[in-house]
Structures are given as C-alpha cells and as structure tokens.
Amino acid sequence: MTQSMTGFARSEEQLPWCTMSCEIRSVNQRFLDPNFRLPEALREFEPGLREILRKRIQRGKVDCTFRLVNDPQGTATLQINTALVQQLTVAVQEIATITDTSATLDPVDILKWPGIFQEQEGDHKVIGKATHKVFNATLDELISARQREGDELQKFVTQRLDEIGQIVQHVRISIPKILEANRERLLSRLQELKDELDPVRLEQELIFIAQKADVSEELDRLETHLEEVQRVLLSNGAIGRRLDFLMQELNREANTLSSKAMVADTSLQSVELKVLIEQMREQIQNIE
C-alpha cells in the first residue's frame, strides 16, 4: 500500500494527576530521522519509543513531542522528597557561609528542582504504560493519515501513467507513417536534383535513416517501466526510492525519444512525456 511521508497526529491520555499528550509530525526525508522531545519524567522511555517507531515507519523526518499538564483537580496527592529539600537547604546555608552573604531558598524555586516530588508507589509503571499507549495510538493515527495521502498520491501517479501510455501508443502508431513520409520526401528531393541515383546506395541510405529514427526499443522500454511502476505502487513497504529510480529511467527514454524525433509531432509528444514524468517525480518525493 502506497504511504506518504507527510502527516500529523495527536492523542491524549488522562492520568490521575495530569494529562499526557503526544504529537507526531512527519515530512519527507531520504531516511528515517526521528526526533523526540520528552519531559524529564518520560526521558527514560525514549529508547523503547524509538524502537517502536523504527518498526512501524521506515522513512521520513519524524518529530515526536510529549507534554504533561498537571491536573489541579486530580485525585493524586503530591509527595515531597523531604531528604532532598533538607540537602538543598544545607547546601544553600554552606554557600552563604562561604560567600559571607545572607542567602535564602525560595520555596517556589525548590519546587522546580528535579526530583523534588517523589513518585507514588506504582506511578512509574502507570506512566510507562500510559506513555506507550498514547504513543501507539498517535502512531496509528499518523500512519492512517499517511496512508490516506498515499492513496491520493497513488491515484495521481496512476493517472499520469495512463497518459504516458497513451502517448507511447500514439508515437508507436505514427512511426511507420513518419518513416514512409520521410522516404517519399527524400526521393522527391533527389528526383528534383536530377542526379543519377545508385539504387543500391539509395536503399542503404534509406535503411540507415530508418534505423536511426527507429524508436521501437525506447517505446518498449517505456512500456516496461510503466508496468514496473504500476507493480511497485501495489507493493508493500517503502517503495519511494524504487519509484524515484524508475522516474530516472523513464526520463532517460523520453530524452532518447526526443533526440530521435523526425517530425514536430514526435517532439511535442516527447516534451509532454517529460512534463508528465516530472510531475510524477515531484509527488513521488513524498512517498515512503
């Protein structure tokens, strides 16, 4: 299933003492580039979260942000780390003695000190479980959003593939007529010059021109690449890099077709091919 690398998702989990929220944003990137912003209380869970992310997303720049908002009406009670408060008080007094100044410790500043609140029994497990729950829920939503956009990208690319296929068929049908018209035009000009013509040499020159202008191989390769793009679009996993390579191959054949064009119509068709391929390439940059 085609999946985009662009998406956004947000989930929340209500805990007894706070609300935990998780936001994940992703944009296109050649490789997987995760970035986590976590409160200090959740920092220890980061390795596990990264492992979950690597298993579910293969490409993209992914920014994950967790927030904890205290609930003033929560049922949990705060427990102060008394020993830490005493240590801070003693440290402030020692600093005051050394610097011969009168230093006091603002209670508000104490509350901001890391570890000043003790975890209640069972809080660690509850927080860990909630962190993984909200992260997985957010990832589910993100992946769904990426799949929805991926479906639209697939429709866009498929439409361009159909248009390219029509151009290929148009050129293939036109080639015999073009070669015959060139043959007649060349013979007519030579007759006007009233030169003595060597039939064998003339036939050799006509064969050479026909071979030089023959684009059957390019058209065959174009059709093969179109079929491969269709097959890859229906594949699972990360397909963006494979599709990007196929766009290069399609563009190479379009350039060769343009260089061999003998009439204005074929040149215009080659230009249209390049336009369609470039439109696909731009959108494929967003496919995982």
Secondary structure, 3 states (H helix, E strand, C coil): CCCECCEEEEEEEECCCEEEEEEEEEECCCCEEEEEECCHHHHHHHHHHHHHHHHHCCCEEEEEEEEEEECCCCCCCCEECHHHHHHHHHHHHHHHHHHCCCCCCCHHHHHCCCCCEECCCCHHHHHHHHHHHHHHHHHHHHHHHHHHHHHHHHHHHHHHHHHHHHHHHHHHHHHHHHHHHHHHHHHHHHHHHCCCCCHHHHHHHHHHHHHHHCCHHHHHHHHHHHHHHHHHHCCCCCCHHHHHHHHHHHHHHHHHHHHCCCCHHHHHHHHHHHHHHHHHHHHHCCEC
